[in-house]
Amino acid sequence: MKPLRTSPRPEARRTGNAFIIASMLLSLCIISLIKARYCAVPFGKLQESTELELAMEALRMVTAKRGDPASKGEKEEIAAMDLKKPLCVETSRRSDVCEAEGDVRVKGSWQTIFVHPSLASQEWKMKPYARKHDRPALAHIKEWTIKPFPDQEPAPTCTENYTIPAVVFSIGGYTGNLFHDFTDVLVPLFITSHHFHGDVQFVIADAKSWWLSKFSLILKQLSKYEIIDADNDQDVVRCFPRVIIGLNFHKELGVDPAKAPNGYSIMDFKEMLRKAYGLERPTAEPSGDQWDVRRKPRLLIISRKSSRVFLNERGMSDMAMSLGFDVRIADPDVATDLGKFARLVNSADVMIGVHGAGLTNIVFLPAGAVLIQVVPMGNLEWLARDTFENPSPDMQLRYLDYRIQADESTLSDQYPKDHPVFTDPQSIHKKGWNELSRTYLENQDVKPHLGRLRITLLEALNTLSHSRKMTQ
């Protein structure tokens, strides 16, 4: 960047000010070049943008103080600096998002996005998946490059032109697990694209045909256009007026209205799901202090077959029916039609299941329903809290938990009572996620005491009745 040009006036003070500012800007340029060349992190951080903005503001303040408008050369320098702010920023601890507006050309098969040199003076690299520090997840995500048009050769020729923006993202990572489908992709995609009201083109990397088919009704709610499979786009160059690369993440299964475009919340996301799957019940509707015998409260038991299995599932069902519940038992892992399963969940007033991806179906529960999360033993309260307890209030759901004790867990059959698995769970945690998961999630089944569980189900019934009173 050229030093700031100053007018050749004789006043020493004015010349001194200009020299100081020019020196400041030159120093910042040198620092920025060193960062761009040697920094191990390929993303533009908000800090870099802030430093640039502070320098710009300092220049404007000194110029204003001396009583002179900026010269033509100064204005050109300011304009050039404003145009070349970082394209990529860290929008949360989980996500980086790059955005370019102007002449933007996407060559999906190269995982490359070309932008006009006025928009950027350096290359940026990123993986468009909202789990940026998770190396195992990112190992399955292709890296994308955002770069200025080539200097010594023509810019890639547009073969397809668009008047709508594009959103580029990956469905690699942990997709295929329902929790990650929603928290890593679908909720962030809603945050990033819903305000376009369908007038947005999705360009999907690491595409899986079965995944696109499974969630096709949700994707159609967010975009009116056929999805572009970036990896199989051959030599097509698609030109857009605006491109967003990566998805905004706020929190697990959540939307922060203060950060979301148009103040959207997770309830807007749930409303979108209701439209996608034709879900009939926006709210759970009990009848007075006691449930009408013609409309018993429905309890849905989320069944599991491989790990964290309810070993007394039938006894749980019989006990719940004795309390007046209409009981359904279903395993989401064997459900072949997501829409059909969503409608079953939407018919429930209370849903109970052991901690796991199946509880992600809370997104289909009607407002006012109750979630009961059965927490396996192993000091996993933090995991239960972060994944399903914290998101529940924003979804207008009542949350209860049932914590498994040693004599309700098959771990009692595998380890002696004085084993660290029971006496010092944190020693297992310190060995890392793989060991924690193997011990407490993959190799543990549960058998809740029906007497204790009965108290929890009665509390759920009382919660439903109280909700009815509050709305009368």
Salt bridges, closest charged atoms under 4 A:
GLU11 OE1 - ARG14 NH1 3.96
GLU51 OE1 - LYS35 NZ 3.50
GLU53 OE2 - LYS85 NZ 3.68
ASP68 OD2 - ARG9 NH1 3.15
ASP68 OD2 - ARG14 NE 3.20
ASP68 OD2 - ARG66 NE 3.91
GLU74 OE2 - ARG66 NH2 3.41
GLU76 OE1 - ARG5 NH2 3.24
ASP82 OD2 - ARG60 NH2 3.42
GLU90 OE2 - LYS45 NZ 3.79
GLU90 OE2 - LYS132 NZ 2.61
ASP96 OD2 - LYS132 NZ 2.93
GLU99 OE2 - ARG242 NH2 2.57
ASP103 OD2 - ARG105 NH2 2.98
GLU123 OE1 - LYS125 NZ 3.90
GLU123 OE2 - LYS147 NZ 3.66
ASP134 OD2 - ARG131 NH1 3.70
ASP184 OD1 - ARG94 NH2 2.77
ASP184 OD1 - ARG131 NH2 3.00
ASP184 OD2 - HIS180 ND1 3.01
ASP199 OD1 - LYS224 NZ 3.20
ASP206 OD1 - LYS142 NZ 3.32
ASP231 OD1 - LYS142 NZ 3.87
ASP233 OD2 - ARG238 NE 2.73
ASP235 OD1 - LYS107 NZ 3.93
GLU252 OE2 - ARG94 NH1 3.12
GLU271 OE1 - ARG274 NH1 2.87
ASP289 OD1 - LYS469 NZ 3.88
ASP292 OD2 - ARG294 NH2 2.81
ASP326 OD2 - ARG298 NH2 2.98
ASP326 OD1 - ARG328 NH1 2.60
ASP349 OD1 - ARG281 NH2 2.66
ASP349 OD2 - ARG295 NH1 3.14
ASP386 OD1 - ARG385 NE 3.50
ASP394 OD2 - LYS251 NZ 2.96
ASP401 OD2 - ARG403 NH2 3.49
ASP407 OD2 - HIS449 NE2 3.41
GLU408 OE2 - HIS449 ND1 3.82
GLU408 OE1 - ARG452 NH1 2.74
GLU435 OE2 - ARG438 NH2 2.72
